[in-house]
Amino acid sequence: MKYGAKNKINARVTEVKKGDIMSQVNLEIDAKAAMSSVMTTDSLNELDIKPGDNVRVIVKAIHVLLVKE
């Protein structure tokens, strides 16, 4: 998958909070920090992201996007 953002971080999904419209994915990264991403529930379902999955965190401007490769 191609994307323009240059800031990429590998992460493991620790928790998924699904809502009707938006969902939150909590992440564990190698650094001593934690991150979260908020996305539409449709995107969450399409990517089939669940706790324990390894994802790549793409940071672009104010957005934190998840890519499952």
PyMOL CGO cylinders between C-alpha atoms (Angstrom):
from pymol import cmd
from pymol.cgo import CYLINDER

trace = [
    CYLINDER, 0.00, 0.00, 0.00, 1.33, 3.45, -0.88, 0.3, 1, 1, 1, 1, 1, 1,
    CYLINDER, 1.33, 3.45, -0.88, 0.93, 6.48, 1.38, 0.3, 1, 1, 1, 1, 1, 1,
    CYLINDER, 0.93, 6.48, 1.38, 2.61, 9.88, 1.44, 0.3, 1, 1, 1, 1, 1, 1,
    CYLINDER, 2.61, 9.88, 1.44, 3.42, 10.20, 5.14, 0.3, 1, 1, 1, 1, 1, 1,
    CYLINDER, 3.42, 10.20, 5.14, 7.05, 9.63, 6.16, 0.3, 1, 1, 1, 1, 1, 1,
    CYLINDER, 7.05, 9.63, 6.16, 6.61, 9.12, 9.92, 0.3, 1, 1, 1, 1, 1, 1,
    CYLINDER, 6.61, 9.12, 9.92, 5.99, 5.39, 10.43, 0.3, 1, 1, 1, 1, 1, 1,
    CYLINDER, 5.99, 5.39, 10.43, 5.95, 3.44, 13.72, 0.3, 1, 1, 1, 1, 1, 1,
    CYLINDER, 5.95, 3.44, 13.72, 5.37, -0.28, 14.19, 0.3, 1, 1, 1, 1, 1, 1,
    CYLINDER, 5.37, -0.28, 14.19, 2.83, -1.04, 16.93, 0.3, 1, 1, 1, 1, 1, 1,
    CYLINDER, 2.83, -1.04, 16.93, 0.68, -3.78, 18.49, 0.3, 1, 1, 1, 1, 1, 1,
    CYLINDER, 0.68, -3.78, 18.49, -3.05, -3.27, 19.03, 0.3, 1, 1, 1, 1, 1, 1,
    CYLINDER, -3.05, -3.27, 19.03, -3.88, -3.56, 22.75, 0.3, 1, 1, 1, 1, 1, 1,
    CYLINDER, -3.88, -3.56, 22.75, -7.56, -2.61, 22.76, 0.3, 1, 1, 1, 1, 1, 1,
    CYLINDER, -7.56, -2.61, 22.76, -10.36, -1.72, 20.35, 0.3, 1, 1, 1, 1, 1, 1,
    CYLINDER, -10.36, -1.72, 20.35, -13.31, 0.41, 21.49, 0.3, 1, 1, 1, 1, 1, 1,
    CYLINDER, -13.31, 0.41, 21.49, -16.01, 0.14, 18.79, 0.3, 1, 1, 1, 1, 1, 1,
    CYLINDER, -16.01, 0.14, 18.79, -18.72, 2.75, 18.44, 0.3, 1, 1, 1, 1, 1, 1,
    CYLINDER, -18.72, 2.75, 18.44, -21.61, 3.08, 15.99, 0.3, 1, 1, 1, 1, 1, 1,
    CYLINDER, -21.61, 3.08, 15.99, -19.79, 5.68, 13.87, 0.3, 1, 1, 1, 1, 1, 1,
    CYLINDER, -19.79, 5.68, 13.87, -16.25, 6.10, 15.26, 0.3, 1, 1, 1, 1, 1, 1,
    CYLINDER, -16.25, 6.10, 15.26, -13.89, 3.64, 16.96, 0.3, 1, 1, 1, 1, 1, 1,
    CYLINDER, -13.89, 3.64, 16.96, -10.71, 3.99, 19.02, 0.3, 1, 1, 1, 1, 1, 1,
    CYLINDER, -10.71, 3.99, 19.02, -7.69, 1.69, 18.70, 0.3, 1, 1, 1, 1, 1, 1,
    CYLINDER, -7.69, 1.69, 18.70, -5.14, 1.72, 21.56, 0.3, 1, 1, 1, 1, 1, 1,
    CYLINDER, -5.14, 1.72, 21.56, -1.58, 0.79, 20.65, 0.3, 1, 1, 1, 1, 1, 1,
    CYLINDER, -1.58, 0.79, 20.65, 1.66, -0.37, 22.25, 0.3, 1, 1, 1, 1, 1, 1,
    CYLINDER, 1.66, -0.37, 22.25, 4.87, 0.90, 20.64, 0.3, 1, 1, 1, 1, 1, 1,
    CYLINDER, 4.87, 0.90, 20.64, 8.55, 0.10, 21.29, 0.3, 1, 1, 1, 1, 1, 1,
    CYLINDER, 8.55, 0.10, 21.29, 9.23, 3.50, 22.86, 0.3, 1, 1, 1, 1, 1, 1,
    CYLINDER, 9.23, 3.50, 22.86, 8.13, 4.20, 26.42, 0.3, 1, 1, 1, 1, 1, 1,
    CYLINDER, 8.13, 4.20, 26.42, 4.84, 5.66, 25.26, 0.3, 1, 1, 1, 1, 1, 1,
    CYLINDER, 4.84, 5.66, 25.26, 1.36, 4.65, 24.17, 0.3, 1, 1, 1, 1, 1, 1,
    CYLINDER, 1.36, 4.65, 24.17, -0.70, 5.94, 21.28, 0.3, 1, 1, 1, 1, 1, 1,
    CYLINDER, -0.70, 5.94, 21.28, -4.32, 5.82, 20.13, 0.3, 1, 1, 1, 1, 1, 1,
    CYLINDER, -4.32, 5.82, 20.13, -6.02, 6.29, 16.79, 0.3, 1, 1, 1, 1, 1, 1,
    CYLINDER, -6.02, 6.29, 16.79, -9.64, 7.25, 16.19, 0.3, 1, 1, 1, 1, 1, 1,
    CYLINDER, -9.64, 7.25, 16.19, -11.22, 6.07, 12.93, 0.3, 1, 1, 1, 1, 1, 1,
    CYLINDER, -11.22, 6.07, 12.93, -14.62, 5.34, 11.49, 0.3, 1, 1, 1, 1, 1, 1,
    CYLINDER, -14.62, 5.34, 11.49, -16.04, 2.01, 12.54, 0.3, 1, 1, 1, 1, 1, 1,
    CYLINDER, -16.04, 2.01, 12.54, -16.43, 1.14, 8.84, 0.3, 1, 1, 1, 1, 1, 1,
    CYLINDER, -16.43, 1.14, 8.84, -12.65, 1.58, 8.40, 0.3, 1, 1, 1, 1, 1, 1,
    CYLINDER, -12.65, 1.58, 8.40, -11.99, -0.49, 11.53, 0.3, 1, 1, 1, 1, 1, 1,
    CYLINDER, -11.99, -0.49, 11.53, -14.16, -3.31, 10.20, 0.3, 1, 1, 1, 1, 1, 1,
    CYLINDER, -14.16, -3.31, 10.20, -12.63, -3.10, 6.70, 0.3, 1, 1, 1, 1, 1, 1,
    CYLINDER, -12.63, -3.10, 6.70, -9.10, -3.37, 8.11, 0.3, 1, 1, 1, 1, 1, 1,
    CYLINDER, -9.10, -3.37, 8.11, -10.25, -6.14, 10.50, 0.3, 1, 1, 1, 1, 1, 1,
    CYLINDER, -10.25, -6.14, 10.50, -8.13, -4.65, 13.31, 0.3, 1, 1, 1, 1, 1, 1,
    CYLINDER, -8.13, -4.65, 13.31, -8.35, -6.46, 16.64, 0.3, 1, 1, 1, 1, 1, 1,
    CYLINDER, -8.35, -6.46, 16.64, -6.33, -6.67, 19.88, 0.3, 1, 1, 1, 1, 1, 1,
    CYLINDER, -6.33, -6.67, 19.88, -2.99, -8.44, 19.34, 0.3, 1, 1, 1, 1, 1, 1,
    CYLINDER, -2.99, -8.44, 19.34, -2.66, -7.39, 15.67, 0.3, 1, 1, 1, 1, 1, 1,
    CYLINDER, -2.66, -7.39, 15.67, 0.59, -5.77, 14.55, 0.3, 1, 1, 1, 1, 1, 1,
    CYLINDER, 0.59, -5.77, 14.55, 0.01, -2.56, 12.60, 0.3, 1, 1, 1, 1, 1, 1,
    CYLINDER, 0.01, -2.56, 12.60, 2.06, 0.33, 11.25, 0.3, 1, 1, 1, 1, 1, 1,
    CYLINDER, 2.06, 0.33, 11.25, 1.21, 3.76, 12.67, 0.3, 1, 1, 1, 1, 1, 1,
    CYLINDER, 1.21, 3.76, 12.67, 1.34, 6.50, 10.03, 0.3, 1, 1, 1, 1, 1, 1,
    CYLINDER, 1.34, 6.50, 10.03, 1.57, 10.01, 11.49, 0.3, 1, 1, 1, 1, 1, 1,
    CYLINDER, 1.57, 10.01, 11.49, 0.67, 12.80, 9.08, 0.3, 1, 1, 1, 1, 1, 1,
    CYLINDER, 0.67, 12.80, 9.08, -0.07, 16.31, 10.33, 0.3, 1, 1, 1, 1, 1, 1,
    CYLINDER, -0.07, 16.31, 10.33, -2.79, 15.94, 12.98, 0.3, 1, 1, 1, 1, 1, 1,
    CYLINDER, -2.79, 15.94, 12.98, -3.89, 12.47, 11.86, 0.3, 1, 1, 1, 1, 1, 1,
    CYLINDER, -3.89, 12.47, 11.86, -2.72, 9.10, 13.18, 0.3, 1, 1, 1, 1, 1, 1,
    CYLINDER, -2.72, 9.10, 13.18, -3.59, 6.43, 10.60, 0.3, 1, 1, 1, 1, 1, 1,
    CYLINDER, -3.59, 6.43, 10.60, -3.22, 2.66, 10.93, 0.3, 1, 1, 1, 1, 1, 1,
    CYLINDER, -3.22, 2.66, 10.93, -2.03, 0.36, 8.13, 0.3, 1, 1, 1, 1, 1, 1,
    CYLINDER, -2.03, 0.36, 8.13, -2.32, -3.42, 8.43, 0.3, 1, 1, 1, 1, 1, 1,
    CYLINDER, -2.32, -3.42, 8.43, 0.12, -5.08, 6.00, 0.3, 1, 1, 1, 1, 1, 1,
]
cmd.load_cgo(trace, "trace")
